Structure formats: structure tokens, C-alpha cells
């Protein structure tokens, strides 16, 4: 299994984030949400984007159907995404409210909010 979505590091500049998205699609959508701006691309098989505040990428978002065939596939996909943002052994799964499973990585200063029902991932910089 290999992820096809781009890796968008947290903490990079807006320009770097746009460059990453632009390498996958020339159609970048922009949405304003409260005090953040969301940039998104939609490809044939997946969507992804990032939230930017003060010209810095603060969060990333992925709607990736990869692995949705079964529970093992979903678990493998989530694991692959977690390794993008820190060592797998540093991740800790914590609260699950029935809609979202939260993972925290104190070492990298990142958390993941994984939408259980829609199978979407949002990584947030905590520091």
C-alpha cells in the first residue's frame, strides 16, 4: 500500500503549500473559514488541502478513499498517514467521541482528528 496524495508538511509557508498542491492540480480552490484560509485540490480519486493562518500551513486535510474496502485497509492507511507526521511509536490514540478518533504526537507537536464515518483525516500543528 502506498499513499498517492501529496505530503504537505506543517509549518511551511503558504507559497510552499501552494507549490505542492500545484504539482498535482492547476485548479486550487480557496475558501475562507473564520480566521483561516483553506486551499484544496480535487483529483480523480482523492481530495486534499491545507489550512493556512498568517501565511503558514497550520493543518492538512485528506479525503482519500484508499483502503476503504475493509477495516484492515483503513487501519493501514491511517498508519501510513501518521508516519508522514512523526514516528509511529510516538503516536498515541486517545479520545474517541463516536465520530472522531483523536491521535496525539507530543514529540512532533502534531495531532490527528480522524473522522470515523466519513474517513477523512485532519492533521493539526499543536505548537
Residue frames as a rotation matrix with the C-alpha (Angstrom) as fourth column:
UNK 1
0.576 0.817 0.000 0.00
0.817 -0.576 0.000 0.00
0.000 0.000 -1.000 0.00
UNK 2
-0.651 -0.756 -0.063 1.27
0.749 -0.654 0.105 3.42
-0.120 0.021 0.993 -0.92
UNK 3
0.198 0.702 -0.684 -0.39
0.480 -0.678 -0.557 6.80
-0.855 -0.218 -0.471 -0.48
UNK 4
-0.086 -0.149 0.985 -0.98
0.987 -0.148 0.064 8.76
0.136 0.978 0.160 -3.67
UNK 5
0.886 0.450 0.114 -1.78
0.419 -0.881 0.218 12.09
0.198 -0.146 -0.969 -2.02
UNK 6
0.141 -0.877 0.459 0.96
0.066 -0.454 -0.888 14.70
0.988 0.155 -0.006 -1.59
UNK 7
0.090 -0.209 -0.974 2.76
0.993 0.088 0.073 15.13
0.070 -0.974 0.216 1.68
UNK 8
0.325 0.077 0.942 2.14
0.133 -0.990 0.035 18.66
0.936 0.114 -0.332 2.91
UNK 9
-0.442 -0.556 -0.704 4.42
0.767 0.172 -0.618 19.38
0.465 -0.813 0.351 5.89
UNK 10
0.731 0.645 -0.222 3.01
0.653 -0.569 0.500 21.51
0.196 -0.510 -0.837 8.68
UNK 11
0.454 -0.529 -0.717 4.74
0.400 -0.598 0.694 24.81
-0.796 -0.602 -0.060 9.39
UNK 12
-0.494 -0.614 0.616 5.73
0.833 -0.131 0.538 25.50
-0.250 0.778 0.576 5.79
UNK 13
-0.772 0.173 -0.612 4.90
-0.186 -0.982 -0.043 28.79
-0.608 0.080 0.790 4.07
UNK 14
0.326 0.943 -0.069 1.73
-0.186 -0.007 -0.983 29.41
-0.927 0.333 0.173 2.10
UNK 15
0.309 -0.270 -0.912 3.80
-0.940 -0.232 -0.250 29.63
-0.144 0.934 -0.326 -1.09
UNK 16
-0.781 -0.625 0.008 5.38
-0.622 0.778 0.089 26.22
-0.061 0.064 -0.996 -0.43
UNK 17
-0.459 0.699 0.548 1.97
0.046 0.635 -0.771 24.70
-0.887 -0.329 -0.324 0.23
UNK 18
0.538 0.641 -0.547 0.53
-0.476 -0.304 -0.825 26.17
-0.695 0.704 0.142 -2.99
UNK 19
-0.151 -0.696 -0.702 3.53
-0.988 0.123 0.090 24.81
0.023 0.707 -0.706 -4.89
UNK 20
-0.876 -0.133 0.463 2.89
-0.232 0.959 -0.163 21.30
-0.422 -0.250 -0.871 -3.52
UNK 21
0.033 0.967 0.253 -0.81
0.109 0.249 -0.963 21.41
-0.994 0.060 -0.097 -4.43
UNK 22
0.480 0.137 -0.867 0.01
-0.708 -0.523 -0.474 22.91
-0.519 0.841 -0.154 -7.83
UNK 23
-0.608 -0.753 -0.250 2.27
-0.772 0.488 0.407 19.99
-0.184 0.441 -0.879 -8.64
UNK 24
-0.799 0.395 0.454 -0.85
0.314 0.917 -0.245 17.76
-0.513 -0.053 -0.857 -8.54
UNK 25
0.117 0.883 0.455 -3.53
0.985 -0.043 -0.169 20.08
-0.130 0.467 -0.874 -9.96
UNK 26
-0.805 -0.365 0.468 -3.72
0.472 -0.872 0.133 23.50
0.360 0.328 0.874 -11.57
UNK 27
-0.002 0.897 0.441 -7.18
-0.044 -0.441 0.897 24.05
0.999 -0.018 0.040 -10.07
UNK 28
-0.754 -0.283 -0.593 -6.67
0.583 0.128 -0.802 25.12
0.303 -0.951 0.068 -6.46
UNK 29
0.285 0.913 0.292 -9.82
0.445 -0.396 0.803 26.20
0.849 -0.099 -0.519 -4.65
UNK 30
-0.857 -0.512 0.060 -9.66
0.218 -0.465 -0.858 28.78
0.467 -0.722 0.510 -1.86
UNK 31
0.295 0.948 -0.120 -12.20
0.470 -0.035 0.882 29.08
0.832 -0.317 -0.456 0.98
UNK 32
-0.587 -0.403 0.702 -12.24
-0.402 -0.607 -0.685 31.43
0.703 -0.685 0.194 3.97
UNK 33
0.324 0.615 -0.719 -13.21
0.440 0.574 0.690 29.85
0.838 -0.540 -0.084 7.28
UNK 34
0.877 0.084 -0.473 -13.22
0.468 -0.370 0.803 32.09
-0.108 -0.925 -0.364 10.37
UNK 35
0.680 -0.670 -0.297 -9.57
-0.518 -0.726 0.453 33.12
-0.519 -0.154 -0.841 10.87
UNK 36
-0.301 -0.749 0.590 -8.10
0.038 0.609 0.792 30.53
-0.953 0.261 -0.155 8.48
UNK 37
0.215 0.299 -0.930 -7.97
-0.947 -0.170 -0.274 30.12
-0.240 0.939 0.247 4.72
UNK 38
0.170 -0.053 0.984 -8.40
-0.047 0.997 0.062 26.63
-0.984 -0.056 0.167 3.24
UNK 39
-0.113 -0.294 -0.949 -6.73
-0.976 -0.148 0.161 25.64
-0.188 0.944 -0.270 -0.04
UNK 40
0.100 0.308 0.946 -7.97
-0.220 0.934 -0.281 22.45
-0.970 -0.180 0.161 -1.68
UNK 41
-0.557 -0.165 -0.814 -7.42
-0.831 0.118 0.544 20.33
0.006 0.979 -0.203 -4.77
UNK 42
0.362 0.680 0.637 -9.68
-0.479 0.722 -0.499 17.59
-0.799 -0.125 0.588 -6.08
UNK 43
-0.681 -0.577 -0.451 -8.16
-0.711 0.375 0.594 14.84
-0.174 0.726 -0.666 -8.14
UNK 44
-0.229 0.631 -0.742 -9.94
-0.606 0.504 0.615 11.93
0.762 0.590 0.267 -9.75
UNK 45
0.031 0.181 -0.983 -9.51
0.344 0.922 0.181 9.59
0.939 -0.343 -0.034 -6.78
UNK 46
-0.024 -0.112 -0.993 -8.93
1.000 0.000 -0.024 11.86
0.002 -0.994 0.112 -3.78
UNK 47
0.626 0.157 0.764 -9.04
0.170 -0.983 0.063 15.39
0.761 0.090 -0.643 -2.36
UNK 48
0.112 -0.555 -0.825 -6.62
0.994 0.061 0.093 17.17
-0.001 -0.830 0.558 -0.09
UNK 49
0.428 -0.006 0.904 -5.74
0.235 -0.965 -0.118 20.60
0.873 0.263 -0.412 1.12
UNK 50
-0.433 -0.593 -0.679 -4.43
0.849 -0.015 -0.529 22.71
0.303 -0.805 0.509 3.93
UNK 51
0.798 0.596 -0.090 -5.48
0.570 -0.698 0.434 25.43
0.196 -0.397 -0.897 6.33
UNK 52
-0.272 -0.906 0.324 -3.29
0.755 -0.409 -0.512 28.49
0.597 0.105 0.796 6.46
UNK 53
0.860 0.417 -0.295 -3.03
0.510 -0.669 0.541 31.17
0.029 -0.615 -0.788 9.13
UNK 54
0.684 -0.605 -0.407 -0.61
-0.337 -0.757 0.560 34.10
-0.647 -0.246 -0.722 8.96
UNK 55
0.537 -0.400 -0.743 0.83
-0.810 0.002 -0.586 32.62
0.236 0.917 -0.323 5.71
UNK 56
-0.677 -0.698 0.235 1.85
-0.736 0.649 -0.193 29.38
-0.018 -0.304 -0.953 7.49
UNK 57
-0.067 0.608 -0.791 0.32
-0.354 0.726 0.589 25.93
0.933 0.320 0.167 6.90
UNK 58
-0.408 0.015 0.913 -1.25
-0.911 -0.067 -0.406 25.02
0.055 -0.998 0.041 10.25
UNK 59
-0.049 0.500 0.864 -3.36
-0.346 0.803 -0.485 21.98
-0.937 -0.323 0.134 9.29
UNK 60
-0.815 -0.126 -0.565 -3.73
-0.577 0.262 0.774 19.50
0.050 0.957 -0.286 6.46
UNK 61
0.037 0.919 0.393 -6.83
-0.623 0.329 -0.710 17.64
-0.782 -0.218 0.584 5.32
UNK 62
-0.862 -0.344 -0.371 -7.18
-0.506 0.552 0.663 14.44
-0.023 0.760 -0.650 3.30
UNK 63
0.321 0.900 0.293 -10.25
-0.660 0.435 -0.612 12.72
-0.679 0.003 0.734 1.83
UNK 64
-0.470 -0.663 -0.583 -8.59
-0.879 0.415 0.237 9.61
0.084 0.623 -0.777 0.48
UNK 65
0.584 0.812 0.005 -10.69
-0.810 0.582 0.071 6.53
0.054 -0.046 0.997 -0.36
UNK 66
-0.145 -0.748 -0.648 -7.55
-0.538 0.609 -0.583 4.37
0.830 0.264 -0.491 -0.37
UNK 67
-0.930 -0.335 -0.152 -8.08
-0.100 0.628 -0.772 1.37
0.354 -0.703 -0.617 1.92
UNK 68
-0.468 0.808 0.356 -11.82
-0.874 -0.365 -0.320 1.83
-0.128 -0.461 0.878 2.40
UNK 69
-0.196 0.405 -0.893 -12.56
-0.507 0.738 0.445 -1.73
0.839 0.541 0.061 1.27
UNK 70
0.479 0.321 -0.817 -12.20
0.459 0.702 0.545 -3.09
0.748 -0.636 0.189 4.80
UNK 71
0.999 -0.027 0.023 -11.11
-0.032 -0.452 0.892 -2.29
-0.013 -0.892 -0.452 8.35
UNK 72
0.382 -0.920 0.083 -7.57
0.695 0.345 0.631 -3.54
-0.609 -0.184 0.772 7.77
UNK 73
-0.025 -0.352 0.936 -7.18
0.920 -0.374 -0.116 -1.25
0.391 0.858 0.333 4.78
UNK 74
0.714 0.347 0.608 -8.41
0.102 -0.911 0.400 1.76
0.693 -0.224 -0.686 6.74
UNK 75
0.903 -0.411 -0.126 -6.07
0.137 -0.001 0.991 0.95
-0.407 -0.912 0.055 9.63
UNK 76
0.098 -0.901 0.422 -3.13
0.929 0.235 0.285 0.63
-0.356 0.364 0.861 7.24
UNK 77
0.181 0.031 0.983 -3.99
0.663 -0.742 -0.099 3.94
0.726 0.670 -0.155 5.56
UNK 78
0.941 0.193 0.277 -4.24
-0.065 -0.701 0.710 5.79
0.331 -0.687 -0.647 8.88
UNK 79
0.634 -0.772 -0.053 -0.89
0.448 0.310 0.839 4.29
-0.631 -0.555 0.542 9.91
UNK 80
-0.028 -0.648 0.761 0.73
0.996 -0.082 -0.033 5.48
0.084 0.757 0.648 6.66
UNK 81
0.453 0.254 0.854 -0.61
0.291 -0.948 0.127 8.99
0.842 0.191 -0.504 7.19
UNK 82
0.993 -0.094 -0.067 0.56
0.042 -0.246 0.968 9.03
-0.107 -0.965 -0.241 10.82
UNK 83
0.326 -0.940 0.099 4.10
0.788 0.328 0.522 8.16
-0.523 -0.092 0.847 9.72
UNK 84
0.195 -0.214 0.957 4.13
0.740 -0.608 -0.287 11.25
0.643 0.765 0.039 7.49
UNK 85
0.442 0.124 0.888 3.86
-0.241 -0.938 0.250 13.46
0.864 -0.324 -0.385 10.56
UNK 86
0.159 -0.489 0.858 6.03
-0.987 -0.110 0.120 11.65
0.036 -0.865 -0.500 13.08
UNK 87
-0.814 -0.490 -0.312 7.46
-0.458 0.872 -0.173 8.32
0.357 0.002 -0.934 14.16
UNK 88
-0.028 0.895 -0.446 4.69
-0.216 0.430 0.877 5.77
0.976 0.120 0.181 14.52
UNK 89
-0.171 -0.085 -0.982 5.81
0.793 0.579 -0.188 4.80
0.585 -0.811 -0.032 18.03
UNK 90
-0.966 -0.208 -0.154 5.34
0.258 -0.785 -0.564 8.43
-0.004 -0.584 0.812 19.15
UNK 91
-0.500 0.854 0.145 1.63
-0.482 -0.414 0.772 8.48
0.719 0.316 0.618 18.24
UNK 92
-0.957 0.289 -0.029 -0.94
0.167 0.467 -0.868 7.86
-0.237 -0.836 -0.496 20.96
UNK 93
-0.436 0.883 0.172 -4.62
0.180 -0.102 0.978 7.26
0.882 0.457 -0.115 20.28
UNK 94
-0.995 0.098 -0.025 -6.74
-0.007 -0.310 -0.951 8.98
-0.101 -0.946 0.309 22.87
UNK 95
-0.435 0.898 -0.063 -10.30
-0.279 -0.201 -0.939 10.21
-0.856 -0.391 0.338 22.85
UNK 96
-0.931 0.347 0.116 -12.95
0.237 0.328 0.915 8.76
0.279 0.879 -0.387 20.57
UNK 97
-0.718 0.693 -0.056 -16.32
-0.429 -0.505 -0.749 10.53
-0.548 -0.514 0.660 20.69
UNK 98
-0.014 0.715 0.699 -18.03
0.355 0.657 -0.665 8.14
-0.935 0.239 -0.263 18.27
UNK 99
0.951 0.309 0.014 -17.47
0.144 -0.402 -0.904 10.49
-0.274 0.862 -0.427 15.32
UNK 100
0.594 -0.803 0.049 -13.80
-0.501 -0.417 -0.759 11.38
0.630 0.426 -0.650 15.61
UNK 101
0.770 -0.525 -0.364 -10.78
0.638 0.631 0.440 9.41
-0.001 -0.571 0.821 16.81
UNK 102
0.854 -0.487 0.184 -8.03
-0.479 -0.873 -0.089 11.69
0.204 -0.012 -0.979 18.12
UNK 103
0.591 -0.782 -0.199 -4.34
0.779 0.617 -0.113 10.83
0.211 -0.088 0.974 17.94
UNK 104
0.947 -0.316 0.048 -1.58
-0.315 -0.898 0.306 12.90
-0.054 -0.305 -0.951 19.56
UNK 105
0.472 -0.880 -0.053 2.15
0.756 0.435 -0.489 13.05
0.454 0.190 0.871 18.98
UNK 106
0.900 -0.129 -0.415 3.85
0.226 -0.678 0.700 15.04
-0.372 -0.724 -0.581 21.71
UNK 107
0.003 -0.993 0.121 7.28
0.622 0.097 0.777 14.61
-0.783 0.073 0.618 20.06
UNK 108
-0.597 -0.236 0.766 6.33
0.797 -0.284 0.534 16.21
0.091 0.929 0.358 16.74
UNK 109
-0.760 0.346 -0.550 3.73
0.015 -0.837 -0.547 18.61
-0.650 -0.424 0.631 18.15
UNK 110
-0.719 0.531 -0.448 1.01
-0.582 -0.107 0.806 17.31
0.380 0.840 0.386 15.83
UNK 111
-0.517 0.607 0.604 -2.42
-0.216 0.590 -0.778 15.81
-0.828 -0.533 -0.174 16.38
UNK 112
-0.935 0.306 -0.179 -4.78
-0.091 0.281 0.955 13.96
0.343 0.910 -0.235 14.07
UNK 113
-0.310 0.926 0.215 -8.56
-0.543 0.013 -0.839 14.19
-0.780 -0.377 0.499 14.09
UNK 114
-0.992 -0.047 -0.114 -9.76
-0.119 0.622 0.774 11.18
0.034 0.782 -0.623 12.10
UNK 115
-0.255 0.966 -0.040 -13.40
-0.948 -0.258 -0.188 11.29
-0.192 -0.010 0.981 11.01
UNK 116
-0.685 -0.068 0.725 -14.66
-0.209 0.972 -0.106 7.76
-0.698 -0.224 -0.680 11.60
UNK 117
0.172 0.893 0.417 -17.82
0.292 0.358 -0.887 7.95
-0.941 0.274 -0.199 9.48
UNK 118
0.928 0.162 -0.336 -16.51
-0.236 -0.444 -0.864 9.94
-0.289 0.881 -0.374 6.53
UNK 119
0.547 -0.784 0.293 -12.97
0.750 0.614 0.244 8.51
-0.372 0.086 0.924 6.65
UNK 120
0.639 -0.395 0.659 -11.24
0.183 -0.755 -0.630 11.89
0.747 0.524 -0.410 6.44
UNK 121
0.220 -0.694 -0.685 -8.05
0.975 0.167 0.143 12.99
0.015 -0.700 0.714 8.19
UNK 122
0.739 -0.104 0.665 -7.05
0.006 -0.987 -0.161 16.40
0.673 0.123 -0.729 9.55
UNK 123
0.088 -0.811 -0.578 -3.58
0.961 0.221 -0.165 16.92
0.262 -0.541 0.799 10.97
UNK 124
0.863 0.247 0.441 -3.08
0.118 -0.947 0.299 19.97
0.491 -0.206 -0.846 13.18
UNK 125
-0.283 -0.959 0.030 0.06
0.346 -0.131 -0.929 21.62
0.895 -0.253 0.368 14.44
UNK 126
0.607 0.578 -0.545 -0.23
0.672 -0.006 0.741 21.97
0.425 -0.816 -0.392 18.21
UNK 127
0.028 -0.684 -0.729 2.83
0.863 -0.351 0.363 24.08
-0.504 -0.640 0.580 18.93
